[in-house]
Amino acid sequence: MKRKSMMLVLTLLLVFTTFVSACSSNTGNSSSPNPDTTKDSPSTTDSGDKKNEPSKGSDKEQVLRFNLHSDPPSLDPGLSQDTVSSSILNAMYEGLVRVDENAKPVPGVAEKWEESPDHKKFTFNLRKDAKWSNGDPVTAHDFVFAWERVLNPKTEPAPPYAYQLYYFKNAEAYNKEKINDFSQVGVKALDEHTLEIELEAPTSYFLSLLSFTTYYPVHKSAKDNPKWAAEANTMISNGPFKISEWKHQNLLELAKNEHYYAADTIKFTKIKATMVQDSASELNMYEAGDIDFAGHPTGELPTDQIPVLKETKPDELNIKGIASSYYYLFNNKQAPFNNANIRKALSMAVDRKLITDKVALGGEQPAFGIVPPGITGNADQYRNEVKDEYFKEDVNEAKALLAKGLSELGLKEMPEFTLGYNTNDKHKKIAQAVADMWSKNLNVKVKIENQEWGVYLKSRTSLNYQVARAGWTTDYNDPMSFIDLYMTGSGNNDIGYSNPEFDDLVKKAKTSVDQKERMDLMANAEKILIQDDQAILPLFYYTSVHMLKPGVKNVFVDYRGMLDFTRGYLE
């Protein structure tokens, strides 16, 4: 997700030492098994939720406290595109399905479903006791309303994830105004509690997609208030928690939603999120006992303190690989970054291992592609089959490519440019290191510049930058979550990239029913994006580095790198 963030894992307490490998949902940061596509889902949603509950005699105040490094840019499920917002939305809303800590899709608002023999039609039966936080019933119409809103070409601002609903039959045609009647899109409320979905083609990871924020329902009150998601008192949600207070740039509080159908499994009565950007201050808050969780994905730990924490608090520090990538964007529309040789030169002049070992310090793995380890492909993980060897670091070759690129553009030297990043200590240190490498290796002048998160996202979306930091946390456990980012016209294509050959490979992969063929098509597309065009500059594959207080149970970072506290409690 955006990351676009740029920017997101695995359990915090139940220690996962390896990625879960299998085929399924792609949206986050580690791999997980494919969704079960048998005809019927389990009949209950919360199997396993009641184990490890607090003792009946416990009088511990059930309040979880953590830090958000910035104000959520949007708490509208149809407009959200970053991990900060998603970490809150995933607690406030629930889709037809949700995913457990093993990335397995389990029933959510839908208590069961059936899949047609050709795998193109799903019929979901919604829980009759599913309710909104104001007590209204959650109906099939609420899902249809939410999806029509995202796909409607007249919706302002344009939802960045509209393309994520193109799996519905005729959804892309409606969004691109090739048809004008939404009734032709393959989603239909058969009655209040029955929802039918028809797909363009069989999609192996479709069930996991349904747990993503863009697929969440939206309450009908949004029809009359375009700013409904901007303040706490106008937000109506259907998940385990509801927003109770939101002081922008200061704090955000959630309260248990008493109308949630599984309210008896929710132990936290309140969630308190402060908003502090400085990583050292966040760690101080944790050590003073003011917060229970610190670090990724909602905040950041000081990189220079990670080695110390490994020694002093090994039982509280968690470093786990997640299915998320850290990279730099090139504005492919703006000279000189519209030249592939210049982009390749800048990429080849960076020492990634030096960055991971001496700057980032979180056990990250150098990246030479965009799809991270842990994302599933065929029978095995994608990266086990497709190696990210699309280019090599070579300063001499970088110098030659830079000279060639400048000549092609009629330039005598590389103009000074700006490397942008969102305000964050770690991003700043990495940007300084990369700028120094470019200066020493290529004799180019680089300025680094930071912006507040919400402003930064707008700058990238509007292509108002030259080179900029980015990170992508998978939306579901399949390589496609990364591969389709830079299709022509994608709402998350913030580099201005367009390659018809790349687009064609991605479209074929989306409609293929053969898993081996799908993986080969996506690998070829990634090769074009990275090796041939160097449209982005990969740096490393993320880890989740975070601290968790003893006594906090069932709170974990999920396979996408998202913080999941919905079934947690204090012991």
Residue pairs with C-beta under 8 A, 6 or more apart in sequence:
1 7
1 27
1 28
1 81
1 82
1 83
1 86
1 213
1 472
1 473
1 474
1 475
1 560
2 81
2 82
2 83
2 160
2 457
2 472
2 492
3 82
3 83
3 324
3 470
3 471
3 472
3 473
4 81
4 82
4 160
4 457
4 460
4 470
4 471
4 472
4 492
4 494
5 81
5 82
5 83
5 84
5 422
5 457
5 470
5 471
5 472
5 473
6 82
6 83
6 326
6 422
6 469
6 470
6 471
6 472
7 82
7 83
7 324
7 326
7 470
7 471
7 472
7 473
8 28
8 29
8 83
8 87
8 296
8 297
8 322
8 324
8 473
8 542
8 544
8 557
8 560
8 561
8 562
8 563
9 28
9 29
9 30
9 296
9 297
9 320
9 322
9 323
9 324
9 544
9 556
9 557
9 558
9 559
9 560
9 561
9 562
10 16
10 19
10 30
10 101
10 320
10 321
10 322
10 544
10 556
10 557
10 558
10 559
11 101
11 556
11 557
11 558
12 318
12 546
12 548
12 552
12 555
12 556
12 557
13 548
13 552
13 553
13 554
13 555
13 556
14 101
14 556
16 30
16 320
19 30
19 31
19 321
19 323
19 373
19 374
19 381
19 559
20 30
20 31
20 32
20 33
20 102
20 103
20 374
20 559
21 31
21 33
21 374
21 376
21 380
21 381
21 384
22 31
22 32
22 33
22 34
22 376
22 477
23 33
23 34
23 204
23 205
23 376
23 377
23 378
23 379
23 477
23 478
23 515
24 32
24 33
24 34
24 35
24 103
24 104
24 105
24 204
24 205
24 207
24 208
24 376
24 476
24 477
24 478
25 32
25 35
25 99
25 103
25 105
25 205
25 207
25 208
25 209
25 211
25 474
25 475
25 476
25 477
25 478
25 559
26 205
26 208
26 323
26 375
26 376
26 474
26 475
26 476
26 477
26 478
26 479
26 480
26 481
26 482
27 208
27 212
27 473
27 474
27 475
27 476
27 477
27 481
27 560
28 103
28 322
28 323
28 324
28 473
28 474
28 475
28 477
28 558
28 559
28 560
28 561
28 562
29 321
29 322
29 323
29 324
29 372
29 374
29 473
29 474
29 542
29 544
29 557
29 559
29 560
29 561
29 562
30 103
30 320
30 321
30 322
30 323
30 374
30 559
30 560
30 561
31 103
31 323
31 373
31 374
31 375
31 376
31 381
31 477
31 559
32 99
32 102
32 103
32 104
32 208
32 376
32 477
32 559
33 102
33 103
33 104
33 376
33 477
34 204
34 205
34 376
34 477
35 104
35 105
35 204
35 205
35 206
35 207
35 208
36 104
36 105
36 207
37 115
37 119
37 204
37 207
38 115
39 114
39 115
40 112
40 113
40 114
41 97
41 106
41 107
41 110
41 112
41 113
42 106
42 107
42 112
43 107
43 111
43 112
44 107
44 111
45 98
45 106
45 107
45 108
45 111
45 262
46 106
46 262
46 265
47 106
48 100
49 262
49 265
49 567
50 265
52 553
52 554
53 267
53 569
54 60
54 62
54 267
54 553
54 569
54 570
54 571
58 571
60 570
60 571
61 269
61 570
62 267
62 268
62 269
62 270
62 569
62 570
63 268
63 269
63 270
63 271
63 272
63 570
64 268
64 270
64 271
64 272
64 292
64 293
64 552
64 555
64 565
64 568
64 570
65 271
65 272
65 273
65 274
65 290
65 291
65 292
65 293
66 271
66 272
66 273
66 274
66 291
66 292
66 293
66 294
66 298
66 299
66 563
67 273
67 274
67 275
67 276
67 282
67 285
67 291
67 293
67 294
67 298
67 299
68 84
68 87
68 88
68 252
68 273
68 274
68 275
68 298
68 299
69 84
69 275
69 276
69 277
69 282
69 298
69 299
69 300
69 424
69 453
70 84
70 275
70 277
70 422
70 423
70 452
70 453
70 454
71 248
71 249
71 252
71 275
71 453
71 454
72 80
72 82
72 84
72 85
72 88
72 252
73 80
73 81
73 82
73 84
73 85
73 453
73 454
73 457
74 80
74 81
74 85
74 229
75 85
75 88
75 89
75 92
75 229
75 235
75 243
76 228
76 229
77 89
77 93
77 146
77 213
77 214
77 216
77 218
78 146
78 149
78 150
78 155
78 159
78 161
78 214
78 218
79 157
79 159
79 160
79 229
80 86
80 89
80 213
80 214
81 160
81 161
81 457
81 491
81 492
82 453
82 457
83 297
83 298
83 473
83 561
83 562
84 297
84 298
84 453
85 213
86 213
86 473
86 562
87 297
87 298
87 562
87 563
88 243
88 252
88 254
88 273
89 213
89 216
90 213
90 239
90 562
90 564
90 566
91 239
91 240
91 241
91 254
91 271
91 565
91 566
92 235
92 237
92 239
92 241
92 242
92 243
92 254
93 213
93 216
93 217
93 237
93 238
93 239
94 108
94 109
94 216
94 238
94 239
94 240
95 108
95 109
95 210
95 211
95 212
95 215
95 216
95 217
96 108
96 109
96 110
96 113
96 124
96 126
96 143
96 195
96 210
96 215
97 105
97 106
97 107
97 108
97 110
97 207
97 208
97 210
97 211
98 105
98 106
98 107
98 108
98 211
99 105
99 106
99 208
99 211
99 558
99 559
100 106
101 556
101 558
101 559
101 564
102 559
103 208
103 477
103 558
103 559
105 207
105 208
105 210
105 211
108 210
108 211
109 126
109 127
109 130
109 138
109 217
109 238
110 124
110 125
110 126
110 127
110 195
111 125
111 126
111 127
112 124
112 125
113 122
113 123
113 124
113 125
114 122
114 123
115 121
115 122
116 122
118 202
119 199
119 202
119 203
119 513
120 169
120 198
120 199
120 200
120 201
120 202
121 196
121 197
121 198
121 199
122 196
122 197
122 199
122 206
123 190
123 194
123 195
123 196
123 197
124 140
124 194
124 195
124 196
124 197
125 193
125 194
126 138
126 139
126 140
126 192
126 193
126 194
126 195
127 138
127 193
127 261
128 137
128 193
129 261
130 137
130 138
130 238
130 261
131 137
131 138
131 238
131 259
131 260
131 261
132 138
132 219
132 236
132 237
132 238
132 259
133 236
133 237
133 238
133 242
133 257
133 259
134 219
134 236
134 259
135 259
136 219
136 236
137 192
138 217
138 238
139 189
139 192
139 193
140 189
140 190
140 191
140 192
140 193
140 194
140 195
141 189
141 192
141 220
142 217
142 218
142 219
142 220
142 238
143 187
143 189
143 195
143 215
143 217
144 187
144 188
144 189
144 195
145 217
145 218
145 220
145 222
145 223
146 215
146 216
146 217
146 218
147 165
147 168
147 185
147 187
147 215
148 182
148 185
149 155
149 159
149 218
149 222
150 159
150 161
150 162
150 165
150 214
151 162
151 165
151 171
151 174
151 175
151 182
151 185
152 174
152 175
152 182
153 174
153 175
153 176
153 177
158 491
159 214
159 491
160 461
160 491
160 492
161 213
161 214
161 491
161 492
162 175
162 491
163 172
163 175
163 484
163 487
163 489
163 490
163 491
163 492
164 209
164 212
164 214
164 215
164 475
165 171
165 175
165 214
165 215
166 172
166 175
166 200
167 199
167 200
167 201
167 203
167 206
167 209
167 510
168 185
168 186
168 187
168 197
168 198
168 199
168 200
169 185
169 186
169 198
169 199
169 200
170 179
170 184
170 185
170 186
170 200
171 185
171 186
171 200
172 200
173 179
173 184
174 180
174 181
174 182
174 184
174 185
186 197
186 198
186 199
186 200
187 195
187 196
187 197
187 198
188 195
188 196
189 195
189 196
190 196
199 206
200 511
201 510
201 511
201 513
202 513
203 209
203 510
204 478
204 515
205 476
205 477
205 478
205 480
208 476
208 477
208 478
209 215
209 475
209 476
211 476
212 475
212 476
216 238
217 238
219 236
219 237
219 238
221 228
221 234
221 236
222 228
222 229
225 234
227 234
228 234
228 235
228 236
229 235
231 246
232 243
232 244
232 245
232 246
235 242
235 243
236 242
237 243
237 257
238 257
238 260
239 257
239 260
239 566
240 256
240 257
240 260
240 262
240 263
240 266
240 566
241 254
241 255
241 256
241 257
241 266
241 268
241 271
241 566
242 254
242 255
242 256
242 257
243 252
243 253
243 254
243 255
244 253
244 254
244 255
244 270
245 251
245 252
245 253
246 252
246 253
249 275
250 274
250 275
251 272
251 273
251 274
251 275
252 273
252 275
253 270
253 271
253 272
253 273
254 270
254 271
254 273
255 269
255 270
255 271
256 263
256 266
256 268
256 269
256 270
257 263
257 266
260 266
265 567
266 566
266 567
267 567
267 568
267 569
267 570
268 565
268 568
268 569
268 570
271 565
273 298
274 285
274 290
274 291
276 282
276 285
276 299
277 423
277 424
278 425
279 299
279 300
279 301
279 302
279 303
279 424
279 425
279 426
280 302
280 305
280 425
282 291
282 294
282 295
282 299
282 300
282 301
283 294
283 301
283 302
283 305
283 547
285 291
285 294
286 292
286 293
286 294
286 547
286 549
289 549
292 548
292 549
292 552
292 570
293 546
293 547
293 548
293 549
293 552
293 555
293 563
293 565
294 301
294 546
294 547
295 301
295 544
295 545
295 546
295 547
296 542
296 543
296 544
296 545
296 546
296 557
296 561
297 473
297 544
297 546
297 557
297 561
297 562
297 563
298 563
300 424
300 425
300 426
301 309
301 545
301 546
301 547
302 425
303 359
303 360
303 361
303 362
303 425
303 426
303 429
304 361
306 317
306 319
306 361
306 362
306 545
307 361
309 316
309 317
309 547
310 317
313 547
315 550
316 547
316 548
316 549
316 550
317 545
317 546
317 547
318 544
318 545
318 546
318 547
318 548
318 557
319 362
319 363
319 543
319 544
319 545
320 543
320 544
320 557
321 363
321 365
321 372
321 373
321 374
321 541
321 542
321 543
321 544
322 372
322 374
322 473
322 542
322 543
322 544
322 557
322 559
322 560
322 561
323 372
323 373
323 374
323 375
323 473
323 474
323 477
323 559
323 560
323 561
324 372
324 471
324 472
324 473
324 474
324 541
324 542
324 560
324 561
325 367
325 370
325 371
325 372
325 471
325 472
325 482
325 538
325 540
325 541
325 542
326 364
326 367
326 469
326 470
326 471
326 539
326 540
326 541
326 542
327 367
327 370
327 470
327 471
327 472
327 536
327 537
327 538
327 539
328 419
328 434
328 467
328 468
328 469
328 470
328 536
328 537
328 539
329 460
329 465
329 467
329 468
329 469
329 470
329 494
329 495
329 536
329 537
330 337
330 343
330 346
330 467
330 495
330 534
330 535
330 536
330 537
331 337
331 463
331 465
331 466
331 467
331 468
331 495
331 496
332 338
332 343
332 495
332 496
332 497
332 535
333 463
333 496
334 463
334 466
334 496
335 409
336 342
336 405
336 406
336 409
336 411
336 414
336 415
337 343
337 417
337 466
337 467
339 405
339 408
339 409
340 405
340 532
340 533
340 534
341 401
341 402
341 404
341 405
341 408
342 401
342 402
342 405
342 406
342 409
342 414
343 533
343 534
343 535
343 537
344 391
344 398
344 401
344 405
344 534
345 398
345 399
345 401
345 402
345 405
345 442
346 398
346 402
346 438
346 442
346 467
346 537
347 391
347 398
347 534
347 537
347 538
348 391
348 392
348 393
348 394
348 395
348 397
348 398
348 401
349 393
349 395
349 398
349 437
349 438
349 441
349 442
350 393
350 434
350 437
350 438
350 537
350 539
351 393
351 437
352 366
352 367
352 368
352 393
352 539
352 540
353 366
354 433
355 366
355 430
355 433
355 434
355 539
355 540
356 363
356 364
356 365
356 366
356 540
358 433
359 429
359 430
359 433
360 426
360 430
360 540
362 543
362 545
363 543
363 545
364 540
364 541
364 542
364 543
365 373
365 540
365 541
366 539
366 540
366 541
367 388
367 538
367 539
367 540
367 541
368 388
368 389
368 390
368 391
368 392
368 530
368 538
369 386
369 388
369 390
369 526
369 530
369 538
370 472
370 482
370 483
370 485
370 526
370 529
370 530
370 536
370 538
371 382
371 383
371 386
371 388
371 479
371 482
371 483
371 522
371 526
372 383
372 474
372 482
372 541
372 542
373 381
373 383
373 541
374 381
374 383
374 559
375 381
375 382
375 383
375 474
375 477
375 478
375 479
375 481
375 482
376 382
376 477
376 478
376 479
377 383
377 384
377 385
377 386
377 479
377 515
377 518
377 519
377 522
378 385
378 515
378 516
378 518
378 519
379 515
382 479
382 519
382 522
385 519
385 523
386 519
386 522
386 523
386 526
388 530
388 538
390 526
390 527
390 530
390 531
391 530
391 531
391 534
395 441
395 442
398 441
398 442
399 441
399 442
402 414
402 442
402 444
406 412
406 413
406 414
414 442
414 444
414 445
416 444
416 445
416 446
416 447
417 444
417 445
417 446
417 447
417 466
417 467
418 446
418 447
418 448
418 449
418 465
418 466
418 467
419 431
419 434
419 435
419 446
419 447
419 448
419 449
419 466
419 467
419 468
419 469
420 448
420 449
420 450
420 451
420 456
420 459
420 465
420 466
420 467
420 468
420 469
421 427
421 428
421 430
421 431
421 448
421 449
421 450
421 451
421 456
421 468
421 469
422 450
422 451
422 452
422 453
422 456
422 457
422 469
423 450
423 451
423 452
423 453
423 456
424 450
427 450
427 469
428 448
428 450
430 469
430 539
431 448
431 469
432 448
434 539
435 446
435 447
435 448
438 444
438 446
439 445
439 446
450 456
451 459
456 468
458 464
459 465
459 468
460 468
460 470
460 494
461 494
463 494
463 495
463 496
467 537
470 494
470 536
471 542
472 481
472 482
472 485
473 542
473 560
473 561
473 562
474 481
474 482
474 559
474 560
474 561
475 481
475 560
477 559
479 519
479 522
479 526
480 506
480 509
480 510
480 522
482 526
483 506
483 509
483 522
483 525
483 526
483 529
484 490
484 506
484 510
485 492
485 493
486 493
486 495
486 497
486 502
486 529
486 535
486 536
487 493
487 502
487 503
487 506
488 497
488 498
488 499
488 500
488 503
495 535
495 536
497 529
497 533
497 535
499 528
499 529
499 533
501 528
502 525
502 528
502 529
502 533
505 521
505 522
505 524
505 525
505 528
506 521
506 522
506 525
508 521
509 517
509 518
509 521
509 522
509 525
512 518
512 521
529 535
529 536
530 536
530 538
542 561
544 557
544 561
546 557
548 555
551 570
551 571
552 568
552 570
552 571
553 568
553 569
553 570
553 571
554 567
554 568
554 569
555 563
555 564
555 565
555 568
556 563
556 564
557 563
557 564
558 564
